[in-house]
Amino acid sequence: MGSLKERAAASGAVCLTASGFADDTAIPFNIVEQLVRSSTATGALDVVARWRTAGERYAEAEHDLLRSLVREISDVLHRIAGGRQLILAVDDAEHADYPSLMCLLHIARHASGTRTLVVMTSGQTHHLCTRIHSFHHLYRIDIGTLPESGVQRLLERHGDADLADRIHSSCHAISGGNPRLVRALLRDHLKADRSGAGGDVTVGAEFQESYRWSLLCHQGLLQVAQALAVLGPYGSPWRVASLLEYGAERASRAIDLLNSAGLLGDGRFRHPAARSVALETLTAEDRARLSAKAAELLYAEGADPIAVAELLVTADKTPDQKGVAVLWQAAQKNLDEGCTEEAIASLRLADRADLGRREHMDILMALVGALWSSNPAAAEPELDRLLAAIRAESPADIPEQYQCFLLFMVLWFGRYADAEATFKWSSGNDDTDTASSMAALRVTRQWVTFLKPMLIHDFPGQDVPDGEVDALWAANLEHGLQLSVDELGMEIGHLQDPRQMADFSPDAMHLLSPSNHFWFAYAYACRIVWALAARGESEAADRLCGALFTAADKLNMKTPCAVAQSMRAYIRCRHGDFTTAIDLAGTALRSIPPRGWGVAIGLPLSVLVAAHTAMGRLEEAQRYLHYWVPKEMFDSVVGLEYLRARGQYCLATNRPYAALNDFMVSGMLIDQWPVDFGDLAPWRVDAAEAYLRVHEPAEAKRLALEELKLSPDRPLSTRGRALRTLAMAEDPDKRRLLLYQSAKCLREQGDRYELARTLAELSQDYLSTGETQQARITWHEAQRLMDECGMSAQHESRRELVVDGVESVGNPQLLKDVGESERTERTERTERTEQTEDTDPGTPAEGAEHPVLSEAEWRVATLAASGMTNRQIAKSLYITVSTVEQHLTRIYRKLSVGNRQELSRRLWLLIGATGASSG
């Protein structure tokens, strides 16, 4: 109508406009009054009150009165035109009041020869057709929505052709071809992305406002749209009719009109933003009322509990027993599908109902668990209520799984007084012979072992059998975590024998849903990850962490995901992959609020401190040390790692006595605990390194030897560190062989960081005996490993190696010159050696007291004696494996040895005799 009015003004015609509204159909002459008011002839308004008064007295039997009024109104409207062409434009004429409609029809019937045009729009043409089908000069135009090609042309008219070509398809799908919505979408898209790079149109405020205006103009259609929005995917004409207490035909007709206007597509909202707009037009009271009615309707039909629960939560009314049952089912299903927030909302509403003690406890336990998995900080306030509810019962009446869960929760938050009380309370249950009881005890022991080891003293049962902490069991768990519950059965972390299912109480069967079942597998898997990491089986531990993260991520459990990431970061940090460790631990720390971590916050913090310290980023490490940690953390295994990381930071900042204190406290804690964590936290080696820094080599030697004598099953990385520390505490003449052994252990373990430190010390030892070439080779390998670990050039381990007055690092030009000199010297030596070999390949050079090895052969021989494989030697020296094999063949022939052990002993004899690796 806007363009019509503009054209009328341009042609000199008088255009009077009005709009019909569903709520105004009972007001006599409402449309006529709007027509008069739209003109400039305000004097004509004086007669409106008289028309309305007469209209209120009008009855269908008084046709003469109505005809008289209609003729008078027609005369008034023509006088307003003043002899010019008169255009009467009425929007939504189906909502026109009856007297006004009669007046419009009278004017239209006598329009011929009067220069009068009557234009009416209607979405329900059948209402008018019966009255105007016999009119002369009638033009009926059906105006529908634009096809996709029409949308593209409209976009080209208001934008550019390239943009229209890209977004017209998505624009048509969202707008349904409604021109107003198309233009609104274009404005949104241009505001959000002026480059227009994407193929999807942007839905923003302009679209929402246009959609809202389109609904508000049609009150009857608005109510239908609101009902459809409340029903969501369950919207249908007869359900809308039930909600609004309409006839089904009326609801169906309204939905058809919304479809034809592009506001709906097949009775569904074309975009989530459209549904949101329809919901926003409802008041809070109306939405709650409609939601409650919709919940009753869907419940009676046996609809999905999740859909019913969503409506109950929106209605926000205290549920009855039926509602509690639906909310409980929906919460369990949502948890199993990873919809944690929706589950929490259902459980909170169910918790408000008048419940029995056992039902209330079930809901509270599920609520605390869901909150913990999403945001532990929000779970703690509910924990006291759960404690009170459980303690009010007899231990024999509480499923063992609940006791396990409760103990874990209080330990996580460091509430050790509650943990001890809960432990004593749960110990009152003597029925521990059933399969479920034994499984619960084993799961509980895993949590207790790491969160409060001192509680293990009087804990019933035995620790996890050795067979359950090996790589094979880890592989089974890794596989099991990727299976469905049906495939997994009861094998992982709950009942080891599926046949024991008969011993499981029927009322606890709901605990076997994926979300609850995950807890038990998770407990065992965490325990095994730590055990494997402590024993040096890092690859298996890393894979298991990956499976843990994937399983938790499928259920959208943020906290288990964060723990799995932290454990994986810990494993990567132990092997010198500091960049990855920092990324994983940082992501984990940011996943949940610091207060929600409880005592476990030391896990990501220890990794971040240790990794940044190892890389030389001391300011970053200090930043993480400023995080607040609960004092209860130091009674857990996590506290050991934190103390160790803090001690390493103190060493790096030249505070060896502070570091020694942290390491010795770790040892004191381990000695008090009934579980051996020596593999996990090798405090003796840490303390020995600190003693070296305070110039007490005898004490360092004692601790290193103690570590080496404790067990042959110590991880190779720990043995490698102990051997290096012992080497630095020993006399110089015994140092090299210990460093060789240290390098061998660390190389086999794959610990790049500690291997780099050992090689740096070995290069210094070579230099002290004048073996400058071997010192350079070893030093450069150490520097390469340090680069791979991301260690900064300022790190203390990267101190300069000075060879013949030239710094091997820190002066690139001198290093280049020295390298060129070395290559020239090496070429000359190789040529001389090859000439000697050609003369007599089985004997040393003439006049030499010992077999002569070329410089290249010395390098290969030394690395082979240190334990490196041919492939590792080739990679280190940047030569082929075939070349290494050829060198070793010559070396074995020249030195008359048959294997690497003999080669190692022979080299020691040669080094002792010559004092150098080459002439």
Secondary structure, DSSP 4 states (H G I P E B T S, - for coil): -HHHHHHHHHHT-EEEEEE--GGGTTSTTHHHHHHHHTSS-GGGGGGHHHHHHHHHH--TT-HHHHHHHHHHHHHHHHHHHTTS-EEEEEESGGG--HHHHHHHHHHHHT-TTTTEEEEE--S-THHHHHHHTT-TT----------HHHHHHHHHHHS-HHHHHHHHHHHHHHHTT-HHHHHHHHHHHHHH-TT--SSSPP--HHHHHHHHHHHHT-HHHHHHHHHHHHHGGG--HHHHHHHHT--HHHHHHHHHHHHHTTS-BTTB-SSHHHHHHHHHTS-HHHHHHHHHHHHHHHHHHT--HHHHHHHHHHHT----HHHHHHHHHHHHHHHHTT-HHHHHHHHHHHHTS---HHHHHHHHHHHHHHHHHH-HHHHHHHHHHHHHHHHTS-GGGS-HHHHHHHHHHHHHTT-HHHHHHHHHHHTT-----SHHHHHHHHHHHHHHHHH-GGGGGG-SS-PPPGGGSSHHHHHHHHHHTTS-HHHHTTTTTT-SSGGGGGGS-GGGGGGGSHHHHHHHHHHHHHHHHHHHHHTT-HHHHHHHHHHHHHHHHHTT-HHHHHHHHHHHHHHHHHTT-HHHHHHHHHHHHHHS-GGGGGGGGHHHHHHHHHHHHHTT-HHHHHHHHTS---GGGGGSHHHHHHHHHHHHHHHHTT-HHHHHHHHHHHHHHHHHSSS--TTT--HHHHHHHHHHHTT-HHHHHHHHHHHHHH-TTS-HHHHHHHHHHHHHHS-HHHHHHHHHHHHHHHHHHT-HHHHHHHHHHHHHHHHHTT-HHHHHHHHHHHHHHHHHHT--TT-GGGPPPEETTEESSS-HHHHHHHHHHHHHHHHHHHHHHHHHHHH-TTSPPTT-SSPPPPHHHHHHHHHHHTT--HHHHHHHHT--HHHHHHHHHHHHHHHT--SHHHHHHHHHHHHHHHSSS--
